[in-house]
Amino acid sequence: MKRFESLCNEYRENKRLIEELQAMNDSIKSDILAIMGNDETHVEGAAKATNKTVVSSRFDSTGFKKEYPDLFTEYSRETSYKRFCVL
């Protein structure tokens, strides 16, 4: 097996492991939240967890585009980026 193929295989396996670990962490998070109930903060020994509501304000570009299409077009800028993918 050539180096490129080997690296691609390793990359895919690592992504699979990351997804598996994320699923495990999601399950653990659910268990922690169940213990916390409605409490925003919970402390036991050296362990502390918080679950607080965060409020933020975001620009509604979809609504703005609908309401002011000319302004949206005037102030929109095209961007580009590279998307890395291993198949």
HELIX and SHEET records of a PDB file:
HELIX    1   1 ARG A    3  MET A   36  1                                  34    
HELIX    2   2 SER A   61  GLU A   67  1                                   7    
HELIX    3   3 PRO A   69  TYR A   75  1                                   7    
SHEET    1   A 2 THR A  41  GLU A  44  0                                        
SHEET    2   A 2 ALA A  47  THR A  50 -1                                        
END                                                                             
